[in-house]
């Protein structure tokens, strides 16, 4: 009975708290951050840290990071106090416990704030086990990082070691929030007490706590296995919520899942806290109070604020009872609805979605001629390939700078001549017994002359070879007349500038895996025809803004069929995947379900505008 009351109270608090954070606080943090990012110039990819390597950037980052930590800790404080008060059998109202929990913020000061921020903002959301918050619900490591690590034995061992270390740290510090809230300990002291809490538990409660966490992990894993789509992020709410609701097919489905998952996790988190308190009952002083020891000045200020709020609320209640005010509010509501509908307009997609084979396909050694031809045989619109220069200036297909992963030997592509490279056998994690070879870009262009598939060429310069690489690739593409079947992109924007200058009619885009601010705030100013973004950056908000800017978005590298369909329903213009055999049926299913999709370009291939490109 008491536990049921605790769950209902926590659910009510979480509903109000999520409304506050997602509707007001998170957009405010976002706006402050974006204002700074715009003032110093948005930094992309490997240049992200440059935005914070100055006192102003560092100060702003620490301010927002610490602010997020305080909000997260306060959310946990309210939940822990609710559970403790219910266990103590005390009657209270939600405003009372929300007010008394403010006192708990006092433990987050000095070095406790620094260490606590790392714990609450980074460690807990990394595993999302036992404690989940609204401000920073999940720390996501980009999938391409894991994808690359899985391709080597050392990388797999490293992934396992990191996961074990995360779990060990999480378990050892499991009681930290409880000790900070109910025993008023700073972070260092609470970390020490967390270890003592484990010792004070009897074996029954130790097993119950561990079983509850294992059950949590298994249930969430099974849910994720069934519902493999990417969860909604905080940026999907705020100013684009209604637009997403109206125009994004995926958002409406994902919102229902988000509601279900948050209800389940909130109830589970209350259960974990309840179990932790039950195990320590009678063994450690853990008591919540509705009358914290405020100083007299603080109590007086709160009392004044409360009286003013009551007076203001009474004034509004009297006004709202009059017909004039009711009519005015009705007119304002109608105007707001009209404005929301007008502001929520979204244009058509630029073109029908493309299926793009990542490095050809995973069925053959990546970036080899058989991989590219296999992608063509499986019906890909384009094959994505990585091109870099050898020492003697020959553009070849190879992703890494080093030969170590694919050739098992030392040496960099940029330090060897083409004749030295072409005979080196290649194999990868998916094809350990293969005998692949590094192809030149010219060999690939020759092989595709009679086919229909195009190429998405990613330029990968080394050192200061940007202009040289761009010029060499341009010369080959021009010689084979492949400009109408090729798209070009790079992580290095300066590498694209020679192509933009000489061939503005070619389809040229920017490849992104990270940004110092929201990419949808600054990247539109670039001279681009499309964006290729890493999966972790994709959101309904980004896809919708890209449509408004008439800029296609291609997502890399997607392995799961459910997520492929989700991103297509978001409105992205292309999926880049290692597995064409999975991607092709998904795209065909999507196109069959959307036969009358409105697009600006109805021809084949990428758009070729009669006048200037829309971007």
C-alpha positions in Angstrom: 0.0 0.0 0.0 2.7 2.5 1.0 4.8 1.4 -2.0 1.8 2.0 -4.3 1.3 5.5 -2.9 5.0 6.2 -3.4 4.9 5.1 -7.1 1.8 7.3 -7.8 3.4 10.3 -6.1 6.7 9.8 -8.0 4.8 9.4 -11.3 2.9 12.7 -10.7 6.2 14.5 -9.9 7.9 13.1 -13.0 5.1 14.2 -15.2 5.4 17.8 -13.9 9.2 17.7 -13.9 9.4 16.4 -17.5 7.1 19.1 -18.6 9.3 21.7 -16.9 12.6 20.3 -18.2 11.6 19.4 -21.7 9.3 22.5 -22.2 11.3 25.2 -20.5 14.7 24.4 -19.0 16.2 22.3 -21.8 15.2 24.8 -24.5 16.7 27.6 -22.3 20.0 25.7 -22.0 19.9 25.0 -25.7 19.4 28.6 -26.6 22.3 29.8 -24.3 24.6 27.2 -25.7 23.6 27.9 -29.3 24.1 31.7 -28.8 27.7 31.0 -27.7 28.3 28.5 -30.5 27.1 30.9 -33.1 29.2 33.7 -31.7 32.5 31.7 -32.0 31.5 29.9 -35.1 30.1 26.4 -35.2 32.8 23.7 -35.1 32.3 20.3 -36.6 33.9 16.8 -36.3 37.5 16.9 -35.1 37.4 20.6 -34.5 34.7 20.4 -31.8 37.0 21.0 -28.8 38.2 24.2 -30.4 35.0 25.9 -29.4 35.8 25.5 -25.7 39.5 26.1 -25.7 39.1 29.6 -24.3 38.0 30.9 -20.9 34.6 32.0 -22.1 33.8 28.6 -23.7 35.2 26.6 -20.8 33.2 28.8 -18.3 30.0 28.3 -20.2 30.5 24.6 -20.5 31.1 24.2 -16.8 28.1 26.4 -16.0 25.7 24.3 -18.1 27.3 21.0 -17.0 27.0 22.0 -13.3 23.5 23.3 -13.8 22.5 20.0 -15.4 24.0 18.1 -12.5 22.1 20.1 -9.9 18.8 19.5 -11.8 19.5 15.8 -12.0 20.4 15.6 -8.3 17.3 17.5 -7.3 15.1 15.1 -9.3 16.7 12.2 -7.5 16.4 14.0 -4.2 12.6 14.4 -4.6 12.2 10.7 -5.6 14.3 9.4 -2.7 12.5 11.7 -0.2 9.1 10.6 -1.4 10.1 6.9 -1.0 11.6 7.6 2.5 8.6 9.6 3.7 6.2 6.9 2.5 8.3 4.2 4.3 8.2 6.4 7.5 4.4 6.6 7.2 4.3 10.3 7.1 1.6 12.2 5.2 2.7 15.0 2.9 1.9 16.9 -0.3 4.0 17.0 -3.4 4.7 20.8 -3.0 6.0 20.1 0.6 8.5 17.4 -0.5 9.6 19.4 -3.5 10.2 22.4 -1.3 12.1 20.4 1.4 14.2 18.7 -1.2 15.7 22.0 -2.2 17.8 21.8 1.0 19.5 18.7 -0.3 21.2 20.8 -3.0 23.5 22.1 -0.2 25.6 19.0 -0.4 26.5 19.8 -4.0 29.0 22.5 -3.3 32.7 22.8 -3.7 34.5 19.7 -4.9 31.4 17.7 -4.3 29.8 19.6 -7.3 32.7 18.7 -9.6 32.8 15.0 -8.7 29.0 14.8 -8.4 28.6 16.3 -11.8 30.7 13.6 -13.4 28.7 11.0 -11.6 25.2 12.3 -12.2 25.7 13.6 -15.8 28.0 11.0 -17.2 28.3 7.7 -15.2 24.6 7.1 -14.3 23.2 7.9 -17.7 25.9 5.7 -19.4 24.4 2.5 -18.0 20.9 3.8 -17.2 20.5 1.2 -14.5 18.6 1.9 -11.3 18.6 5.7 -11.8 17.2 7.6 -14.8 16.8 11.3 -15.0 15.0 13.8 -17.4 17.8 16.3 -18.0 20.3 13.9 -19.4 18.5 10.6 -19.6 21.1 8.8 -21.7 24.8 9.2 -22.6 25.2 7.8 -26.2 28.5 6.7 -27.5 28.2 6.9 -31.3 27.6 3.5 -32.9 30.3 4.0 -35.5 32.9 3.9 -32.6 31.6 0.5 -31.5 31.4 -0.6 -35.1 35.0 0.2 -35.7 36.0 -1.5 -32.4 34.2 -4.7 -33.3 36.4 -5.1 -36.3 39.4 -6.0 -34.3 40.0 -8.5 -31.5 41.7 -5.8 -29.4 38.7 -3.5 -29.9 36.2 -6.2 -28.7 38.4 -6.9 -25.6 38.4 -3.1 -24.9 34.6 -2.9 -25.2 34.2 -5.7 -22.7 36.7 -4.2 -20.3 35.0 -0.8 -20.5 31.6 -2.3 -19.8 32.9 -4.3 -16.8 34.5 -1.2 -15.4 31.3 0.8 -15.8 29.2 -1.9 -14.1 31.7 -2.2 -11.2 31.8 1.6 -10.6 28.0 1.8 -10.9 27.5 -1.0 -8.2 30.1 0.4 -5.8 28.5 3.8 -5.9 24.9 2.6 -6.0 24.1 4.1 -2.6 25.6 7.5 -3.3 22.4 9.4 -4.1 20.7 7.9 -1.0 23.5 8.9 1.3 23.8 12.4 -0.2 20.0 13.0 0.2 19.1 11.3 3.4 22.4 11.5 5.3 23.4 15.0 3.9 26.8 13.8 2.9 29.0 15.4 0.2 30.0 13.2 -2.8 33.4 11.9 -1.4 31.8 11.0 1.9 28.8 9.5 0.3 31.1 7.3 -2.0 32.7 5.9 1.2 29.4 5.3 2.8 28.1 3.6 -0.3 30.7 0.8 0.3 29.7 0.6 4.0 26.1 0.3 2.9 26.9 -2.8 0.9 28.6 -4.3 4.0 25.6 -3.5 6.2 23.2 -5.3 3.9 22.4 -8.9 4.8 22.8 -11.5 2.2 19.1 -11.6 1.4 19.0 -7.9 0.5 22.3 -8.0 -1.3 20.8 -10.7 -3.5 17.5 -8.8 -3.9 19.3 -5.6 -4.9 21.5 -7.4 -7.4 18.5 -9.4 -8.7 16.5 -6.2 -9.2 19.3 -4.6 -11.2 19.8 -7.7 -13.3 16.0 -7.9 -13.9 16.0 -4.2 -14.9 18.8 -4.8 -17.4 17.2 -7.9 -18.8 13.7 -6.3 -19.2 15.1 -3.2 -20.8 17.3 -5.3 -23.1 14.3 -7.4 -24.1 12.3 -4.2 -24.7 15.1 -2.8 -26.8 15.4 -6.1 -28.7 11.7 -5.9 -29.5 11.6 -2.2 -30.0 14.9 -1.5 -31.8 14.0 2.0 -32.9 16.1 4.9 -31.7 14.4 6.5 -28.6 13.3 10.1 -28.7 15.8 12.6 -27.3 15.2 15.8 -25.4 15.8 17.9 -28.5 12.7 16.2 -30.2 10.6 18.2 -27.8 10.6 21.9 -27.1 10.0 24.3 -30.1 9.6 21.5 -32.7 7.2 19.3 -30.7 4.1 20.3 -32.6 5.8 20.2 -36.0 7.1 16.7 -35.3 3.7 15.7 -34.2 2.0 17.0 -37.4 4.6 16.1 -40.0 6.8 13.3 -38.8 5.4 9.9 -39.1 8.0 8.3 -36.9 7.6 10.8 -34.1 4.0 9.9 -33.4 4.9 6.2 -33.1 8.0 6.9 -31.1 6.2 9.2 -28.7 3.8 6.4 -27.6 6.9 4.2 -26.9 8.6 7.1 -25.0 5.5 7.5 -22.7 5.3 3.7 -22.0 9.1 3.4 -21.4 9.2 6.4 -19.0 6.2 5.1 -17.0 7.9 1.7 -16.7 11.3 3.1 -15.8 9.8 5.6 -13.2 8.0 2.8 -11.4 11.1 0.6 -11.6 13.4 3.4 -10.2 11.0 3.9 -7.3 11.1 0.2 -6.6 14.9 0.1 -6.6 15.1 3.1 -4.2 12.5 1.4 -2.0 14.5 -1.8 -1.9 17.7 0.1 -1.0 16.0 1.8 1.9 14.4 -1.4 3.1 17.8 -3.1 3.2 19.3 -0.4 5.4 16.3 0.1 7.7 17.4 -0.2 11.3 21.1 -0.4 10.3 21.7 3.2 9.3 20.1 6.5 10.0 18.2 7.3 6.7 15.4 9.7 7.4 13.7 12.3 5.3 12.3 15.5 6.8 9.6 17.9 5.7 11.1 20.6 7.9 14.8 20.9 6.9 16.9 23.3 8.9 16.5 26.4 6.8 18.2 29.5 8.0 15.7 32.2 9.2 16.5 34.4 6.2 15.8 31.6 3.8 12.6 30.6 5.6 11.4 34.2 5.5 12.2 34.6 1.8 10.2 31.4 1.0 7.3 32.6 3.2 7.3 35.9 1.3 7.4 34.2 -2.0 4.6 31.9 -1.0 2.3 34.7 0.1 3.0 36.6 -3.1 2.2 33.5 -5.2 -1.1 33.0 -3.3 -2.0 36.6 -3.8 -1.2 36.4 -7.5 -3.1 33.2 -7.9 -6.2 34.6 -6.2 -6.0 37.7 -8.5 -6.0 35.5 -11.6 -8.8 33.3 -10.3 -11.0 36.4 -9.8 -10.2 37.7 -13.3 -10.8 34.4 -15.0 -14.3 34.3 -13.6 -15.4 37.3 -15.7 -16.7 36.9 -19.2 -14.4 39.5 -20.6 -11.3 37.6 -19.5 -12.7 34.3 -20.7 -13.4 35.8 -24.1 -9.9 37.3 -24.3 -8.3 33.9 -23.4 -10.4 32.1 -26.0 -9.3 34.6 -28.7 -5.7 34.2 -27.6 -6.1 30.4 -27.8 -7.5 30.7 -31.3 -4.6 33.0 -32.4 -2.1 30.6 -30.9 -3.6 27.6 -32.7 -3.5 29.5 -36.0 0.1 30.7 -35.4 1.1 27.1 -34.5 -0.5 25.7 -37.6 1.2 28.3 -39.8 4.6 27.9 -38.2 4.4 24.2 -38.4 4.4 24.1 -42.2 6.9 21.7 -43.7 7.9 21.5 -47.4 8.3 18.4 -49.6 11.3 16.1 -49.5 14.0 16.9 -52.1 14.1 13.5 -53.7 13.0 9.9 -53.0 15.2 8.1 -50.5 18.5 6.5 -51.7 19.9 3.1 -50.7 23.6 3.4 -50.2 26.0 0.6 -49.6 28.6 1.5 -47.0 32.1 0.8 -48.3 30.4 -1.4 -50.8 29.0 -4.1 -48.6 30.0 -6.3 -45.7 29.7 -9.5 -47.7 33.1 -8.7 -49.3 36.2 -7.0 -47.9 35.3 -3.3 -47.5 36.3 -0.8 -50.2 37.4 -3.5 -52.6 36.1 -3.9 -56.2 34.0 -7.1 -55.4 32.4 -5.2 -52.5 31.3 -2.3 -54.8 30.1 -4.7 -57.5 28.2 -6.7 -54.9 26.4 -3.5 -53.8 25.4 -2.9 -57.4 24.1 -6.4 -57.8 22.0 -6.0 -54.7 20.2 -2.9 -56.1 21.9 -0.1 -54.3 21.5 3.4 -55.8 25.0 4.3 -54.7 28.1 2.7 -53.1 29.9 4.8 -50.5 33.7 4.5 -50.9 36.6 6.1 -49.1 39.3 7.6 -51.3 42.8 8.7 -50.3 46.1 9.4 -52.1 49.1 7.1 -52.3 52.6 8.6 -52.1 52.8 8.9 -55.8 49.4 10.6 -56.1 47.1 7.7 -57.1 43.6 7.9 -55.6 42.8 4.5 -54.0 39.9 3.0 -52.0 40.9 2.6 -48.4 39.3 3.8 -45.1 42.0 3.7 -42.5 45.3 5.7 -42.7 47.1 2.6 -41.5 47.2 -0.9 -43.1 47.2 -2.6 -39.7 43.5 -3.6 -39.5 43.0 -4.9 -43.0 46.4 -6.0 -44.0 47.9 -7.0 -40.7 51.1 -5.0 -41.3 52.5 -1.6 -40.4 52.6 1.3 -42.8 50.3 4.1 -44.0 48.7 4.4 -47.4 50.0 7.9 -47.8 53.6 6.6 -47.3 53.5 3.9 -50.0 53.4 4.0 -53.8 50.5 2.4 -55.8 52.7 -0.4 -57.1 53.6 -1.3 -53.5 50.0 -1.3 -52.3 48.1 -3.1 -55.1 49.6 -6.5 -54.3 48.9 -6.4 -50.5 46.3 -9.0 -49.6 43.3 -7.7 -47.5 40.8 -9.4 -45.1 38.5 -8.1 -42.5 36.5 -9.3 -39.5 33.6 -10.4 -41.7 35.8 -12.1 -44.3 38.8 -13.4 -42.4 39.8 -15.8 -45.2 39.4 -13.4 -48.0 42.2 -12.4 -50.4 41.1 -8.8 -51.3 43.1 -6.1 -53.0 43.2 -2.4 -52.8 41.6 -1.0 -55.9 42.4 2.4 -57.5 39.5 4.8 -58.1 40.1 4.5 -61.8 39.6 0.7 -61.7 36.3 1.2 -59.9 35.1 3.9 -62.4 36.0 1.6 -65.3 34.1 -1.4 -63.7 30.9 0.7 -63.3 30.8 2.2 -66.8 28.1 -0.2 -68.0 26.0 -0.2 -64.8 23.4 2.0 -63.3 24.7 2.4 -59.7 26.5 5.6 -58.7 29.2 6.4 -56.2 29.2 8.4 -53.0 32.9 9.3 -52.8 34.2 10.3 -49.4 37.5 12.2 -49.7 39.9 11.4 -46.9 42.9 13.7 -47.1 46.0 13.1 -45.1 48.2 16.0 -43.9 47.8 18.9 -46.2 46.7 17.0 -49.3 43.2 18.4 -49.5 43.6 20.3 -52.8 45.8 17.7 -54.4 43.3 14.9 -53.5 40.3 17.0 -54.8 42.1 17.8 -58.1 43.1 14.2 -58.7 39.6 12.9 -58.1 38.0 15.6 -60.2 40.3 14.8 -63.1 39.4 11.1 -63.0 35.6 11.7 -62.7 35.8 14.2 -65.6 37.8 11.7 -67.8 35.2 9.0 -67.3 32.2 11.2 -67.5 31.0 10.1 -64.1 29.9 13.5 -62.7 26.2 12.8 -63.1 26.5 9.5 -61.2 28.8 10.6 -58.4 28.2 12.4 -55.1 31.1 13.8 -53.1 31.6 14.3 -49.4 34.3 14.7 -46.7 34.8 15.2 -43.0 37.1 18.1 -44.1 35.1 20.9 -45.6 38.2 22.5 -47.1 38.8 19.4 -49.2 35.4 20.0 -50.9 36.1 23.7 -51.9 37.9 22.9 -55.1 35.0 20.8 -56.3 32.5 23.4 -55.3 34.4 26.1 -57.2 35.0 24.1 -60.4 31.8 22.0 -60.5 28.9 23.7 -58.7 26.6 21.4 -60.7 28.0 18.3 -59.0 26.2 16.9 -55.9 28.6 17.8 -53.0 27.9 17.4 -49.3 29.4 17.4 -45.8 30.0 14.3 -43.6 29.3 14.8 -39.9 29.9 12.8 -36.7 29.7 15.7 -34.2 29.3 19.4 -33.7 30.1 21.9 -31.0 26.4 23.1 -31.2 23.3 22.0 -32.9 24.2 21.3 -36.5 20.8 22.5 -37.6 21.7 26.0 -36.5 24.8 26.6 -38.5 25.4 24.1 -41.2 22.7 25.6 -43.5 25.1 28.5 -44.2 27.5 26.1 -45.9 27.4 25.7 -49.7 26.1 22.1 -49.7 23.8 19.8 -51.6 23.3 17.3 -48.8 24.4 16.2 -45.3 25.7 12.7 -44.4 25.3 12.4 -40.6 26.3 9.7 -38.1 23.3 7.9 -36.6 23.7 9.4 -33.1 23.0 12.9 -34.6 19.7 12.0 -36.3 16.5 13.3 -34.8 13.0 14.2 -36.0 13.9 17.8 -35.4 17.0 17.6 -37.6 15.2 15.8 -40.4 12.3 18.3 -40.4 14.7 21.3 -40.4 16.6 19.8 -43.3 13.3 19.6 -45.2 12.6 23.2 -44.5 16.1 24.1 -45.8 15.6 21.7 -48.8 18.7 19.8 -47.9 18.7 16.0 -48.0 20.1 14.1 -45.0 21.8 10.7 -45.5 22.3 8.6 -42.3 25.4 6.4 -41.7 25.9 3.7 -40.9 22.7 1.9 -40.1 22.7 -1.9 -39.4 19.2 -2.5 -38.1 16.1 -2.8 -40.3 13.8 -1.3 -37.7 15.9 1.8 -37.4 16.2 2.0 -41.2 12.4 2.2 -41.4 12.3 4.7 -38.5 14.7 7.1 -40.2 12.8 6.8 -43.5 9.6 7.7 -41.6 11.5 10.7 -40.0 12.0 12.0 -43.5 15.7 11.4 -44.2 16.7 11.2 -47.9 19.0 8.2 -47.7 20.3 5.3 -45.6 23.9 4.2 -45.7 24.4 0.6 -44.5 27.0 -2.2 -44.6 24.2 -4.6 -45.4 22.5 -3.9 -48.8 20.6 -7.2 -48.5 18.8 -5.7 -45.4 18.5 -2.1 -46.7 17.0 -2.9 -50.1 13.8 -4.7 -48.9 13.3 -2.0 -46.2 13.4 0.8 -48.7 11.2 -1.1 -51.1 8.6 -1.7 -48.4 8.7 2.0 -47.4 8.3 3.2 -51.0 5.4 0.8 -51.6 3.7 2.2 -48.5 4.3 5.8 -49.7 3.6 5.6 -53.4 2.6 9.2 -53.7 5.4 10.8 -51.7 5.7 14.5 -52.5 9.3 15.4 -53.7 10.8 18.4 -55.4 12.8 16.2 -57.8 11.1 13.4 -59.6 13.8 12.4 -62.0 16.4 9.6 -61.5 19.6 10.0 -59.5 20.3 13.1 -57.5 18.6 16.4 -58.4 20.0 18.5 -61.3 18.4 21.9 -61.1 17.9 24.0 -64.2 18.9 27.1 -62.3 20.8 27.4 -59.1 20.7 24.5 -56.5 18.0 25.1 -53.8 20.6 24.7 -51.1 
